[in-house]
Amino acid sequence: MLRKVLIGLLAIFVLIQFFRPEKNQSEGISPNDISTKYAVPASVQTVLKRSCFDCHSNNTVYPWYDNIQPVSWWLANHIEEGKSELNFSEFTTYPPKKARHKLEEVAEAVTDGWMPLSSYLRIHQDAKLKPEEAKLIADWANQLRSQIQLPAGETEEHHH
């Protein structure tokens, strides 16, 4: 009986390997990428690419274990969640109020240390932000935020 169950589970495991989510990878820089409209210094871009873009852009660098189901489904879901919160590859599509709010969240997230996620850092140690890198990202986000003008008559709510 146990042998039949194990064979059945193995068959299911083999079958699910054929059902793969679409990869979050695109060619080149998106026309809506944050860098197409706003200044992103090379030092900031390097840190964003290493520590943020896997979940917050249209270009994920996938680990080897992404080729194993159901891991790739879990990763795809995680990436979709991250992109729905903030997508640097689509940043210029955000209205000014949303863009300013997202930049405020970026500064808070890196300053308070809840981004990158600890679950991500367990496997991607190189993504961990050094204090000076967190300050670099926070300063850039705050400075960029101050440059984005709200349309006349629109005010900003503060979420603290």
C-alpha positions as CSV (number, residue, x, y, z in Angstrom):
1,M,0.0,0.0,0.0
2,L,2.7,2.5,1.0
3,R,4.6,1.7,-2.2
4,K,1.5,2.5,-4.3
5,V,1.1,5.8,-2.5
6,L,4.8,6.7,-3.0
7,I,4.6,5.8,-6.7
8,G,1.4,7.9,-7.0
9,L,3.1,10.8,-5.4
10,L,6.2,10.4,-7.6
11,A,3.9,10.3,-10.7
12,I,2.2,13.6,-9.6
13,F,5.6,15.2,-8.9
14,V,6.8,14.3,-12.3
15,L,3.6,15.5,-14.0
16,I,3.6,18.9,-12.3
17,Q,7.1,19.5,-13.7
18,F,5.4,20.1,-17.1
19,F,3.3,23.0,-15.8
20,R,5.5,26.1,-15.5
21,P,4.6,29.7,-14.8
22,E,5.8,32.3,-17.2
23,K,9.2,33.8,-16.4
24,N,9.4,37.4,-15.2
25,Q,12.0,38.4,-17.7
26,S,11.9,41.0,-20.5
27,E,14.4,42.2,-23.0
28,G,16.1,45.5,-22.3
29,I,14.8,48.4,-20.2
30,S,11.0,48.9,-20.2
31,P,9.8,52.2,-21.7
32,N,8.1,52.8,-18.4
33,D,11.2,52.1,-16.3
34,I,11.9,54.6,-13.5
35,S,15.3,55.4,-15.1
36,T,13.6,56.6,-18.3
37,K,12.1,59.6,-16.5
38,Y,14.1,60.1,-13.3
39,A,17.7,60.2,-12.4
40,V,18.9,56.9,-11.0
41,P,22.6,57.2,-10.1
42,A,24.8,54.1,-11.0
43,S,25.4,53.5,-7.3
44,V,21.7,53.4,-6.6
45,Q,21.0,51.3,-9.7
46,T,23.6,48.7,-8.6
47,V,21.9,48.3,-5.2
48,L,18.4,48.2,-6.6
49,K,19.4,45.6,-9.1
50,R,21.1,43.4,-6.5
51,S,18.5,43.8,-3.7
52,C,15.2,44.8,-5.1
53,F,14.7,44.0,-8.8
54,D,14.1,40.2,-8.5
55,C,10.7,41.0,-6.9
56,H,10.1,44.7,-7.9
57,S,10.9,44.8,-11.7
58,N,10.1,42.9,-14.9
59,N,13.5,41.2,-14.8
60,T,14.0,38.5,-12.2
61,V,17.3,36.6,-12.0
62,Y,16.1,33.1,-11.2
63,P,17.9,30.6,-8.9
64,W,18.5,27.0,-10.1
65,Y,15.7,25.7,-7.9
66,D,13.1,27.7,-9.9
67,N,13.1,24.7,-12.3
68,I,11.5,22.5,-9.7
69,Q,7.7,22.5,-9.2
70,P,6.0,23.5,-7.0
71,V,8.8,26.0,-6.1
72,S,8.5,28.0,-9.3
73,W,4.8,28.5,-8.7
74,W,5.5,29.8,-5.2
75,L,8.3,32.1,-6.6
76,A,6.0,33.3,-9.4
77,N,3.3,34.2,-6.8
78,H,5.8,36.0,-4.6
79,I,7.2,38.0,-7.6
80,E,3.6,39.0,-8.7
81,E,2.9,40.2,-5.1
82,G,6.1,42.2,-5.1
83,K,5.4,43.8,-8.5
84,S,1.8,44.6,-7.5
85,E,3.3,46.6,-4.5
86,L,6.0,48.3,-6.5
87,N,7.4,47.8,-10.0
88,F,10.4,49.8,-10.9
89,S,10.0,48.7,-14.5
90,E,6.5,50.3,-14.7
91,F,7.2,53.2,-12.3
92,T,6.5,56.0,-14.8
93,T,2.9,54.8,-15.3
94,Y,2.2,55.7,-11.6
95,P,0.3,58.9,-11.1
96,P,2.4,61.5,-9.1
97,K,0.6,60.9,-5.8
98,K,1.2,57.1,-6.0
99,A,4.8,57.6,-7.2
100,R,5.5,59.8,-4.2
101,H,3.9,57.4,-1.8
102,K,5.8,54.4,-3.3
103,L,9.1,56.3,-2.9
104,E,8.2,57.2,0.7
105,E,7.6,53.4,1.3
106,V,10.9,52.6,-0.3
107,A,12.7,54.9,2.1
108,E,10.9,53.5,5.1
109,A,11.3,49.9,4.0
110,V,15.1,50.1,3.7
111,T,15.5,52.4,6.7
112,D,13.4,50.2,9.0
113,G,15.0,47.0,7.5
114,W,11.8,45.2,6.4
115,M,13.0,45.1,2.9
116,P,14.5,43.0,1.4
117,L,12.3,40.4,3.1
118,S,14.1,38.2,5.6
119,S,12.7,35.1,3.7
120,Y,14.5,36.4,0.6
121,L,17.7,37.1,2.4
122,R,17.9,33.6,3.7
123,I,18.7,32.4,0.2
124,H,20.1,35.6,-1.2
125,Q,22.7,36.8,1.3
126,D,24.2,39.2,-1.2
127,A,21.0,41.2,-1.3
128,K,21.3,42.2,2.3
129,L,21.7,46.0,2.5
130,K,24.6,47.4,4.4
131,P,23.6,50.5,6.5
132,E,25.3,52.8,4.0
133,E,23.4,51.2,1.1
134,A,20.1,51.6,3.0
135,K,20.9,55.2,3.6
136,L,21.9,55.7,-0.1
137,I,18.5,54.2,-1.3
138,A,16.5,56.1,1.3
139,D,18.2,59.4,0.5
140,W,17.7,58.9,-3.2
141,A,14.0,57.9,-2.8
142,N,13.3,60.9,-0.5
143,Q,15.1,63.3,-2.9
144,L,13.3,61.9,-5.9
145,R,10.0,62.1,-4.1
146,S,10.5,65.8,-3.4
147,Q,11.0,66.4,-7.2
148,I,7.7,64.8,-8.2
149,Q,5.1,67.5,-8.3
150,L,1.5,66.8,-7.4
151,P,-1.1,68.3,-9.7
152,A,-2.7,71.6,-8.5
153,G,-5.2,71.1,-5.8
154,E,-4.1,67.5,-5.0
155,T,-2.8,66.8,-1.5
156,E,-0.8,64.0,0.0
157,E,-1.9,61.8,2.8
158,H,0.7,60.6,5.1
159,H,0.7,56.9,6.2
160,H,2.7,56.6,9.3
